[in-house]
Amino acid sequence: MGKQYFVYLLVNKPYGTFYVGITSDLARRLDAHRNDLPGSFTEQYGIHMLMHYEIYDDPYSAIQREKRLKRWRREWKLRLIEENNPKWADLPDDF
């Protein structure tokens, strides 16, 4: 199996502020977000809860998806979460 790329969506609380990102090591990246890197957007808004993620086999597809999600309207992001994670549970980081 080759390298995997993750596009992920974090929130600070249900229906709160969103953060969309991309990484090849989701567990490490979540650890960084949850430990509030000084001066980061996620620190400023307390964004730590993983609501949704997608796995891609190539970086180009992952980057395109991340860019697309960042342009989405708020209600589309809400619908994406509610369709895949209706209880708004902070997903476990056992990737």
Solvent accessible surface area in square Angstrom, and as a share of the most:
residue,aa,sasa,rsa
1,M,209,0.93
2,G,61,0.59
3,K,124,0.52
4,Q,49,0.22
5,Y,40,0.15
6,F,14,0.06
7,V,1,0.01
8,Y,1,0.01
9,L,0,0.00
10,L,0,0.00
11,V,0,0.00
12,N,44,0.23
13,K,119,0.50
14,P,62,0.39
15,Y,117,0.45
16,G,10,0.09
17,T,43,0.25
18,F,27,0.11
19,Y,50,0.19
20,V,8,0.04
21,G,4,0.03
22,I,51,0.26
23,T,14,0.08
24,S,46,0.30
25,D,60,0.31
26,L,2,0.01
27,A,45,0.35
28,R,142,0.52
29,R,60,0.22
30,L,1,0.00
31,D,83,0.43
32,A,19,0.15
33,H,5,0.02
34,R,73,0.27
35,N,102,0.52
36,D,49,0.25
37,L,83,0.41
38,P,121,0.76
39,G,78,0.75
40,S,31,0.20
41,F,90,0.37
42,T,3,0.02
43,E,72,0.32
44,Q,131,0.58
45,Y,96,0.36
46,G,29,0.28
47,I,0,0.00
48,H,52,0.23
49,M,45,0.20
50,L,0,0.00
51,M,1,0.00
52,H,18,0.08
53,Y,72,0.27
54,E,31,0.14
55,I,86,0.44
56,Y,51,0.19
57,D,116,0.60
58,D,59,0.30
59,P,62,0.39
60,Y,148,0.56
61,S,40,0.26
62,A,0,0.00
63,I,66,0.33
64,Q,57,0.25
65,R,35,0.13
66,E,21,0.09
67,K,100,0.42
68,R,108,0.39
69,L,1,0.00
70,K,110,0.47
71,R,175,0.64
72,W,57,0.20
73,R,148,0.54
74,R,110,0.40
75,E,84,0.38
76,W,104,0.37
77,K,23,0.10
78,L,34,0.17
79,R,129,0.47
80,L,20,0.10
81,I,0,0.00
82,E,68,0.30
83,E,122,0.55
84,N,88,0.45
85,N,12,0.06
86,P,96,0.60
87,K,182,0.77
88,W,19,0.07
89,A,52,0.40
90,D,67,0.35
91,L,44,0.22
92,P,89,0.56
93,D,67,0.35
94,D,120,0.62
95,F,89,0.37
